[in-house]
């Protein structure tokens, strides 16, 4: 029908938030292995971010660690640093997240605001900043790291569930807005993944997972790598569950 796909530029950069360890670090390494330059964002774990960069460089990739608190509401400086040190940011992975669990009847406003602010509001602001250059280039990949908890109840996480459900809704809507411009917007929804946040999962919870095991950060990274690739150019507005069958 006359539509021309644009190839990914050689110096295209992927910005991965919260990439000093765990899922974020695995995503950064997977994207670097796929040829992206990678901006490894971190808030407090500088050593972890530097270790992620070193692993990428040792494997022949190009990366830089960038310090920024994504909740500060001013993403321009973060993008500017990534663009100046690496290249145009044509992939954004909104991975940074926090939890502050508690039953809704006992949850204070600070716990609600902090989780919504980090997991949802920051992702929106970064997405908004990323879109204009992507639209201009007629090439872009935005991947939001949601959670199986978004569409599936988990008592004690009303704030986290609201943020992740909102992230999935935002993904669908933004995807529809930019689909004609060569920009895809998707989400991945991990289940229980082996990280510091999930190291004390009870056996009873694992037994409830159809796969009977927790996942690895690399399982999520593989899904993000696909969604950020040229092979996924016709995939947008979807949520890919990486949860061992929990959402089945």
Secondary structure, DSSP 4 states (H G I P E B T S, - for coil): ----PPPPPTT-EEEETT-SSHHHHHHHHHHHHTT-EEEEEESS-HHHHHHHHHHHHHTT--EEEEE--GGGS-THHHHHHHHHHT--EEEEEE-------B-TTT--HHHHHHHHIIIIIHHHHHHHHHHHHHHHHT-EEEEEE--HHHHS--TTBHHHHHHHHHHHHHHHHHHHHHGGGTEEEEEEEE-SBSSGGGTT--HHHHHTSTTSS-B-HHHHHHHHHHHTSGGGTT--S-EEEESTTTT-
